[in-house]
Amino acid sequence: MPCVAGLWQVGENPAPCTITRNNFVYKSLSSWALNVALGCGHACLFCYVPSTSVNKLAPKLKSLGVDDPDRDWGDYVFLRTWDEKAFLKSLRAAEATPADRLKPDGNRAILLCSTTDAYQVIHHPDPTVRQELQAHLRHVVRRSLELIRDHSTLNVRILTRCPLVRQDFDLLQSLGNRVLLGMSIPTLRNDLAKIYEPKAPAPSQRLETLKAAADAGIPVFVAMAPTYPECDEADLRATLQAIAPLQPMTVYHEPINIRAENIARIEAQARDLGVALRTGVFESRDAWQAYALDALHTVERVAGEVGLADRLHLWPDKGLGTQVALRRLPQGDRQAHRQWLLRWWHRISEWPRQTGTAA
């Protein structure tokens, strides 16, 4: 379908940007999320969003020209409107949330974004409309960051795939140690990323953006996620070696775990680009679990070899801890495996030390 973009409304009412509690389990990313849009232009073929929250809005999306929210993922972006009063109300509510009602691994942080990208490029066939939408997105992001900075003590975690975040480096610097800027860098191979994330900026551009941020004194992290089956040990090592000089606060890692209906789309994209894939790891749950565990253990070992062991945060899928998964392991390995999972599941990720606080 052609790209569809515009402002998001529910019925006749605008859907403003507000801060909402998130439902992360074992991610240690944030306590809240600020999602500036419905849809995302990066078209990541492994993305979980269209099969969960977006599909619930299928009737409304159909009226906006989106026939299949899952299949058409990457071809539509509807920006949330800006209502400063509504935003400040949600910000005050977040600020007033008692610590005992928050997960300890959230770092009292707001994530931009959990279901879209705050710095994506908006596509629209009309250049004037495209420019207006891009300006609206930038205003929403900048103004929300300014209000968080000036009217709360909350932290901000930004996870993006787009170098457009450079335009806000000045604002991020003003947040000091209350901000962490991260990029998703699963591999340094741009050809692989073009298959799995066909419309996202190249990983090489993301790495250069994080280098620039670190040079500007902005605390950074890396989401080495999701890595692909084609990311062998040499590839994983090259990525970790490139990340290490950034001295990131945290390096998250997660192997890809896609939905079955997306395999055909990924294979078709690979054929068009002339790249062979290892899709056999998705043929059965056993095959995927063996692949995922190998990737996780490889990254754990290599991270230690390149000096990132203390900053690594693995994201093992909850399916790796089921009774069915445990029964596939030798009896003597099951308890150790369970303890290994619990250690990562309950890890609390780092945050830059706040000015005036103890180490």
C-alpha positions in Angstrom: 0.0 0.0 0.0 1.2 3.6 -0.5 2.5 5.4 2.6 -0.3 6.9 4.8 0.5 9.6 7.3 -1.5 12.1 9.3 -2.7 13.0 12.8 -4.3 10.3 14.9 -7.8 10.7 16.2 -10.1 8.2 18.0 -13.5 8.8 16.5 -13.9 12.6 16.3 -11.6 13.2 19.2 -7.9 13.8 19.0 -5.5 11.4 20.7 -3.0 13.5 22.5 0.5 12.5 23.7 0.5 11.4 27.3 2.7 9.5 29.6 1.4 6.0 30.4 2.6 3.1 32.6 4.3 0.4 30.6 4.0 -3.4 30.9 7.7 -4.4 30.4 8.7 -7.7 32.0 12.4 -8.2 32.8 13.5 -5.4 30.4 14.7 -2.8 32.9 14.1 0.0 30.5 11.6 2.3 32.1 8.5 2.8 34.3 6.5 4.8 31.7 6.3 5.2 28.0 5.6 8.2 25.8 4.4 7.0 22.3 4.2 9.9 19.9 2.5 8.0 17.0 0.5 5.0 16.0 2.5 3.1 13.4 6.2 3.3 12.5 7.9 4.0 9.2 10.9 1.7 9.9 8.9 -1.4 8.8 10.8 -3.8 11.0 9.5 -7.2 9.9 10.1 -8.8 13.3 8.1 -6.1 15.2 5.6 -7.3 17.8 3.6 -4.1 17.9 1.3 -4.7 14.9 0.1 -8.0 16.2 -0.7 -6.7 19.7 -1.8 -3.1 20.4 -2.2 -2.0 16.8 -4.5 -4.8 15.6 -7.0 -3.8 18.4 -7.5 -0.6 16.4 -8.1 -2.3 13.0 -11.6 -0.9 12.4 -10.4 2.7 12.9 -7.2 2.1 10.8 -9.3 0.7 8.0 -11.3 4.0 7.9 -7.9 5.8 7.5 -6.9 3.6 4.6 -5.0 0.8 6.4 -6.6 -2.5 5.3 -4.3 -4.8 7.3 -2.4 -3.3 10.3 0.0 -6.2 10.4 0.7 -6.7 6.7 0.9 -3.0 6.1 3.2 -2.3 9.1 5.8 0.3 8.0 3.5 2.0 5.5 1.4 4.1 8.0 2.2 6.6 10.7 -0.5 8.6 12.5 1.0 11.2 14.9 -0.6 11.9 18.2 -1.9 15.5 18.7 -0.4 17.9 21.2 -2.4 19.0 24.2 0.0 20.6 26.7 -2.6 20.5 29.5 -3.2 16.8 29.0 0.5 16.1 28.8 1.3 18.0 32.0 -1.5 16.2 33.8 0.0 12.8 32.9 3.5 14.1 33.9 2.3 15.2 37.3 0.6 11.8 37.8 3.8 10.0 37.0 5.9 12.3 39.2 3.6 11.7 42.1 3.7 7.9 41.8 5.1 6.4 45.1 8.3 4.4 44.7 6.6 1.3 46.1 4.2 1.3 43.2 7.0 1.2 40.6 9.0 -1.7 39.5 12.6 -1.4 40.9 14.1 -1.9 37.5 12.4 1.1 35.8 14.8 3.8 37.1 11.8 6.2 37.3 12.3 6.7 33.6 10.0 7.6 30.7 10.8 5.7 27.5 10.5 7.4 24.1 9.2 5.3 22.6 8.0 1.7 23.2 5.8 1.2 20.1 7.2 3.6 17.6 10.2 5.9 17.0 10.2 9.5 18.2 12.8 10.5 15.5 11.5 8.7 12.4 11.2 10.3 8.9 7.5 10.9 8.0 6.6 9.9 4.4 3.6 11.5 2.6 3.0 12.0 -1.1 2.3 15.7 -0.6 5.6 17.6 0.2 3.7 20.3 2.1 1.8 17.9 4.3 5.0 15.9 4.9 6.8 19.0 6.1 4.0 19.9 8.4 3.8 16.4 9.9 7.6 16.3 10.4 7.5 19.7 12.1 4.6 18.6 14.3 6.5 15.5 15.4 9.6 17.5 16.3 7.5 20.0 18.3 5.8 17.2 20.2 9.2 15.5 21.1 11.0 18.7 22.0 8.2 20.2 24.0 7.6 17.0 25.9 11.3 16.7 26.8 11.4 20.3 27.9 8.4 19.8 30.2 9.8 16.6 31.6 13.1 18.5 32.3 11.5 21.6 33.9 8.4 20.2 35.7 9.6 16.8 37.1 12.5 14.9 38.5 11.9 11.9 36.2 14.5 10.3 33.9 14.2 9.9 30.2 15.3 6.9 28.1 15.3 7.4 24.3 15.5 4.4 22.0 15.7 5.2 18.3 17.0 3.9 15.0 17.2 7.3 13.4 20.1 9.9 13.3 17.5 12.7 13.3 18.0 12.6 17.1 21.2 14.7 16.5 18.9 17.7 16.0 18.0 17.5 19.8 21.5 17.0 21.2 21.4 20.4 22.8 18.2 19.5 24.6 19.5 16.1 25.7 22.7 17.8 27.0 20.5 20.1 29.2 19.0 17.0 30.8 22.4 16.0 32.1 22.4 12.6 33.8 18.6 12.3 33.7 18.8 11.1 30.1 20.1 8.0 28.3 20.2 7.9 24.5 20.2 4.5 22.9 20.3 3.1 19.4 19.3 -0.4 18.2 22.5 -1.9 16.7 21.9 -5.6 16.1 24.7 -5.9 13.6 27.1 -3.8 11.6 26.0 -5.5 8.4 23.9 -3.0 6.5 22.8 -5.7 4.1 21.2 -7.8 6.8 19.5 -4.9 8.4 18.0 -4.0 5.0 16.2 -7.3 5.1 14.9 -7.3 8.6 14.5 -3.5 9.0 13.9 -2.4 5.4 13.1 1.3 5.9 15.3 2.0 8.9 18.6 3.9 8.7 21.6 1.7 8.4 23.3 0.4 11.5 26.5 2.2 10.5 24.7 5.5 10.7 23.3 4.6 14.1 26.7 3.8 15.4 28.1 7.1 14.2 25.2 8.9 15.8 25.9 7.3 19.2 29.6 8.1 18.8 28.6 11.8 18.2 26.3 11.7 21.3 29.0 10.2 23.5 31.5 12.9 22.2 28.9 15.5 23.1 28.8 14.2 26.7 25.3 12.5 26.4 25.1 9.2 28.3 24.4 6.4 25.9 23.3 2.8 25.8 23.0 0.2 23.1 20.2 -2.3 22.3 22.0 -5.0 20.4 18.5 -6.3 19.7 17.3 -8.3 18.0 20.2 -10.0 16.6 19.5 -12.3 13.6 20.3 -16.0 12.9 22.9 -14.8 10.4 24.8 -13.0 13.2 27.4 -15.7 13.9 30.1 -15.3 16.5 32.4 -13.2 14.3 29.5 -10.9 13.6 28.5 -10.6 17.2 32.1 -10.0 18.2 32.5 -7.2 15.6 29.4 -5.5 16.9 30.5 -5.7 20.5 34.0 -4.5 19.6 32.6 -1.4 17.8 30.3 -0.7 20.8 32.9 -1.0 23.5 34.7 2.4 22.8 31.4 4.2 23.4 31.5 3.1 27.1 27.8 2.6 27.1 25.9 2.5 30.4 24.2 -0.8 29.3 24.3 -3.1 26.3 21.1 -5.0 26.0 21.0 -8.2 23.9 18.1 -10.3 22.6 18.0 -12.8 19.7 15.2 -12.4 17.2 12.0 -14.1 18.0 9.6 -13.5 15.1 6.0 -14.5 14.5 5.6 -17.3 12.0 3.6 -15.2 9.5 6.5 -12.9 9.0 9.0 -15.6 7.9 7.6 -15.6 4.3 7.9 -11.8 4.2 11.5 -11.9 5.4 12.4 -14.6 2.9 10.8 -12.6 0.1 12.7 -9.5 1.1 16.0 -11.5 1.2 15.3 -13.0 -2.2 14.8 -9.5 -3.7 18.2 -8.5 -2.2 20.0 -11.7 -3.1 20.9 -12.6 0.5 20.6 -16.2 1.9 19.0 -16.5 5.3 19.0 -19.1 8.1 15.2 -19.3 8.5 15.5 -23.0 9.6 15.9 -21.8 13.2 12.2 -20.8 13.1 10.9 -24.2 11.8 10.2 -25.5 15.4 10.2 -24.3 18.9 13.1 -26.6 19.7 15.2 -25.1 16.8 14.5 -21.6 17.9 15.4 -22.3 21.5 18.7 -23.9 20.6 19.5 -20.9 18.4 18.5 -18.3 21.0 20.5 -20.0 23.8 23.5 -20.2 21.6 23.3 -16.5 20.7 22.8 -15.4 24.3 25.7 -17.5 25.7 27.9 -16.4 22.8 27.2 -12.7 23.5 27.7 -13.3 27.2 31.2 -14.8 26.6 32.3 -12.4 24.0 31.1 -9.3 26.0 33.4 -10.5 28.8 36.3 -10.8 26.3 35.9 -7.2 25.0 35.4 -5.6 28.4 31.6 -5.2 28.5 30.7 -7.9 31.0 29.7 -5.5 33.7 27.4 -3.5 31.3 25.8 -6.5 29.5 22.1 -7.1 30.1 20.7 -10.2 28.4 17.0 -10.4 27.6 16.2 -14.2 27.6 12.7 -14.9 26.4 10.3 -16.2 29.1 9.8 -19.3 26.9 13.3 -20.4 27.7 12.2 -21.0 31.3 9.1 -23.1 30.8 8.9 -26.7 32.0 8.9 -27.9 28.4 12.2 -26.0 27.7 13.8 -27.2 30.9 13.0 -30.9 30.1 15.0 -30.6 27.0 18.1 -30.0 29.0 20.1 -32.7 30.8 18.9 -33.2 34.4 22.1 -31.9 35.8 21.9 -28.6 33.9 18.4 -27.6 34.7 19.0 -25.9 38.0 22.0 -24.0 36.7 20.0 -22.9 33.7 17.1 -21.7 35.9 19.5 -19.7 38.1 21.1 -18.2 35.0 17.7 -17.1 33.7 16.6 -15.6 37.0 19.9 -13.6 37.3 19.2 -11.9 33.9 15.5 -11.6 34.4 16.0 -9.7 37.7 18.9 -7.6 36.7 18.5 -3.8 37.2 20.2 -1.8 34.4 22.6 1.0 35.2 21.7 4.7 35.2 24.2 7.6 35.2 25.0 8.8 38.7 22.9 11.8 39.6 24.8 15.0 40.5 25.2 15.3 44.2 24.5 11.6 45.0 26.7 9.0 46.4 28.4 6.5 44.1 
